[in-house]
Amino acid sequence: MKKTILLLSGGSQVAQFMLQVLAGRRADLRVIATNSIADDPGLWQFDRVYLVPTTFADRAGYEAAVANIMEEERVDVAIPCRDDDIVALAELVERHPAYRSRALCGPASLARMMSDKLESYRFSRATGLPFAESFDPDGSESAVDFAKRVGYPLIAKPRDGFSSKGVMFVDSDTQLLRALERSNYVLEEFLGDPKAYFDAKRVMIEEGLPLFYTLHGIKHSIELMFDTASRPASKVFATYNRQAFRARFVTPNTEASTLALGQRCYDILSERGWRGPLNVQCQLDRHGQIKIHEFNGRYGALVAERWLLGYDEFALGLKLFAGIELPPSRWASEPAMKVSAQLSSRGAHPRDVAVLQSAGQWAATST
């Protein structure tokens, strides 16, 4: 009998990269998905898709829908693909412990911490992990004093944000005070070279605003995997990630400081019961010290790139949590040394969308 894996938010980019990793290796699997948007172009490579409420608008309805799918489909493992899916799945397991063995996530308290940038900072401070300096409104330091100590520019970002949406640079006391008026925002130090920021701003003022530009630095991405008993299940795997307009370039990172930080994260999160994948996003600060700026308790957008680099984390998770042995990949023995991710084209057929909207589910048919 085929094993069934459930991807929560199947239309997401993360889910699409997982399907890439599974290409040619899913003959013994049923790969099904949930999604809250019926006309998402990324849904039509699954065996079945269920339309579910959004986690924010109807958490109870979402939880009931996922629980029903888990039962009716006899799901072997449920895999969150977005940050809010992690929290929702962890809370579902907290209320229904019978699902624990089939859920790729850890305790709800850790899931909530990872989904909140300020709580991630507080957690890191309490556990001794180096995290981007952040303004804590409950602390004794004023925002102005924080800015003087850390230095401009600062980053203002949504506490529950993702994919750099809503992120702003702040480089004056006036902008700082405006940033403090935004609800659900946190102020962080800029991990990078301040000169690069101010040089870019000067060019914009003197010459004009470029149509395309980015101030993304080189990220140090750390990937960990915890088994069902919260023990480290693989070595620390790290990469350098460079964004260049619509493309992403990824190469292996073997820096001792990065790998040591990954091991510290293993020790701390293992002790606290995390299960499944953990992605730790880092960058070097203006003094050249590596610091964390985000935790993601799920497979990240680089799951396909890491697979091409020889780290098949998706296959490892399926083996650990569902006993699924995927066929071996050539990349495990002959890994690439440089990988890029770029745009691809997909479409949603109107008839398929109509079926999903009217019936609440869609299934692939043999042709």
Stockholm file with secondary structure:
# STOCKHOLM 1.0

chainA/1-367         MKKTILLLSGGSQVAQFMLQVLAGRRADLRVIATNSIADDPGLWQFDRVYLVPTTFADRAGYEAAVANIMEEERVDVAIPCRDDDIVALAELVERHPAYRSRALCGPASLARMMSDKLESYRFSRATGLPFAESFDPDGSESAVDFAKRVGYPLIAKPRDGFSSKGVMFVDSDTQLLRALERSNYVLEEFLGDPKAYFDAKRVMIEEGLPLFYTLHGIKHSIELMFDTASRPASKVFATYNRQAFRARFVTPNTEASTLALGQRCYDILSERGWRGPLNVQCQLDRHGQIKIHEFNGRYGALVAERWLLGYDEFALGLKLFAGIELPPSRWASEPAMKVSAQLSSRGAHPRDVAVLQSAGQWAATST
#=GR chainA/1-367 SS CCEEEEEESTTSHHHHHHHHHHTTCCTTEEEEEEESCTTCTTCTTSSEEEECCCTTTCHHHHHHHHHHHHHHTTCSEEEECSHHHHHHHHHHHHHCGGGGGGBSCCCHHHHHHHTCHHHHHHHHHHHTCCBCCBCCTTSSSCHHHHHHHHCSCEEEEETTCCTTTTCEEECSHHHHHHHHHSTTEEEEECCSCHHHHHHHHHHHHHHCCCSSCCCCCCEEEEEEEECTTSCBCSCCEEEEEEEETTEEEEEECCCHHHHHHHHHHHHHHHHTTCCEEEEEEEEECTTSCEEEEEEESSCCTTHHHHHHTTCCHHHHHHHHHHCCCCCCCHHHHSCCSCEEECCCCCCCCHHHHHHHHHHSEEECCCC
#=GC SS_cons         CCEEEEEESTTSHHHHHHHHHHTTCCTTEEEEEEESCTTCTTCTTSSEEEECCCTTTCHHHHHHHHHHHHHHTTCSEEEECSHHHHHHHHHHHHHCGGGGGGBSCCCHHHHHHHTCHHHHHHHHHHHTCCBCCBCCTTSSSCHHHHHHHHCSCEEEEETTCCTTTTCEEECSHHHHHHHHHSTTEEEEECCSCHHHHHHHHHHHHHHCCCSSCCCCCCEEEEEEEECTTSCBCSCCEEEEEEEETTEEEEEECCCHHHHHHHHHHHHHHHHTTCCEEEEEEEEECTTSCEEEEEEESSCCTTHHHHHHTTCCHHHHHHHHHHCCCCCCCHHHHSCCSCEEECCCCCCCCHHHHHHHHHHSEEECCCC
//
